[in-house]
């Protein structure tokens, strides 16, 4: 399978995992009832769509150690997504961080289980 095909599969799987996690956390765990469902879904898709290409195509050009790539890459993704959730869903910073962290940990763990 080509690298680009692996990327598209990863993007699809990440969206399937992370968007529902974001929705459940925002709507039911943090109980933000005033944020509309399409908005939560859109922002979840936006966060993933904006971060995963950098993780797959930009960062590998600068980081050659696999462990450094994984740690730094996920840290940066969580950081960027935290600010996306804070800005577009108007979550408090700690809640936005928890949403990003849990969504990304879920996608990493499920991704490892699938492999």
C-alpha positions as CSV (number, residue, x, y, z in Angstrom):
1,X,0.0,0.0,0.0
2,X,1.3,3.4,-0.9
3,X,2.1,5.9,1.9
4,X,-0.6,8.2,0.7
5,X,-3.1,5.4,0.8
6,X,-2.0,4.6,4.4
7,X,-2.5,8.3,5.2
8,X,-6.0,8.3,3.8
9,X,-6.9,5.2,5.7
10,X,-5.4,6.6,8.9
11,X,-7.3,9.9,8.4
12,X,-10.6,8.0,7.9
13,X,-10.0,5.8,11.0
14,X,-8.9,8.7,13.1
15,X,-12.1,10.6,12.2
16,X,-14.2,7.6,13.0
17,X,-12.6,7.3,16.4
18,X,-11.9,10.9,17.5
19,X,-15.1,12.7,16.4
20,X,-17.5,10.5,18.5
21,X,-15.1,10.8,21.4
22,X,-15.1,14.6,21.1
23,X,-18.9,14.6,20.8
24,X,-19.4,12.4,23.9
25,X,-16.9,14.3,26.0
26,X,-18.3,17.7,25.1
27,X,-22.0,16.9,25.2
28,X,-22.3,14.3,28.0
29,X,-19.1,14.4,30.1
30,X,-18.7,18.2,30.3
31,X,-22.4,18.7,29.6
32,X,-22.2,21.5,27.1
33,X,-25.8,21.3,25.9
34,X,-25.8,24.8,24.2
35,X,-23.2,23.7,21.5
36,X,-25.1,22.3,18.5
37,X,-24.3,18.8,17.4
38,X,-23.2,19.8,13.9
39,X,-20.8,22.3,15.4
40,X,-19.2,19.7,17.6
41,X,-18.9,17.3,14.7
42,X,-17.5,20.0,12.3
43,X,-14.9,21.1,14.8
44,X,-13.9,17.5,15.6
45,X,-13.4,16.9,11.8
46,X,-11.6,20.3,11.4
47,X,-9.2,19.6,14.3
48,X,-8.2,16.2,12.9
49,X,-8.1,17.4,9.3
50,X,-5.7,20.3,10.2
51,X,-3.3,18.3,12.4
52,X,-2.9,14.8,10.8
53,X,-1.3,16.0,7.6
54,X,1.5,17.7,9.5
55,X,2.0,14.5,11.6
56,X,2.2,12.4,8.4
57,X,3.9,14.7,5.9
58,X,5.7,17.6,7.6
59,X,7.1,16.3,10.9
60,X,8.8,13.2,9.4
61,X,11.0,15.5,7.3
62,X,12.5,17.0,10.5
63,X,12.4,14.2,13.0
64,X,14.3,10.9,12.2
65,X,14.0,9.1,15.5
66,X,10.7,7.1,15.7
67,X,10.2,7.6,19.4
68,X,10.9,11.3,19.2
69,X,8.5,11.6,16.3
70,X,5.8,9.8,18.2
71,X,6.2,11.8,21.4
72,X,6.7,15.2,19.8
73,X,4.2,14.6,17.1
74,X,1.4,13.6,19.5
75,X,2.3,16.4,21.9
76,X,2.0,19.0,19.1
77,X,-1.2,17.5,17.8
78,X,-2.8,17.5,21.2
79,X,-1.6,21.1,21.8
80,X,-3.0,22.4,18.4
81,X,-6.3,20.5,18.8
82,X,-6.6,21.9,22.4
83,X,-6.6,25.4,21.0
84,X,-9.0,24.5,18.2
85,X,-11.5,23.1,20.7
86,X,-11.0,26.1,23.0
87,X,-11.5,28.6,20.2
88,X,-14.3,27.1,18.1
89,X,-16.2,25.3,20.9
90,X,-15.4,27.9,23.5
91,X,-14.3,25.4,26.0
92,X,-12.2,26.4,29.0
93,X,-8.5,25.5,28.3
94,X,-8.3,22.6,30.8
95,X,-11.5,21.0,29.3
96,X,-10.3,21.6,25.8
97,X,-7.0,19.9,26.7
98,X,-8.8,16.9,28.2
99,X,-11.0,16.5,25.1
100,X,-7.9,16.6,22.9
101,X,-5.9,14.3,25.1
102,X,-8.6,11.6,25.4
103,X,-9.6,11.7,21.8
104,X,-5.9,11.3,20.7
105,X,-5.2,8.5,23.2
106,X,-8.3,6.7,22.1
107,X,-7.2,6.9,18.4
108,X,-3.6,5.8,19.2
109,X,-4.8,2.8,21.3
110,X,-7.4,1.7,18.9
111,X,-5.0,2.2,16.0
112,X,-2.5,0.0,17.7
113,X,-5.1,-2.7,18.3
114,X,-6.1,-2.6,14.6
115,X,-2.5,-3.1,13.5
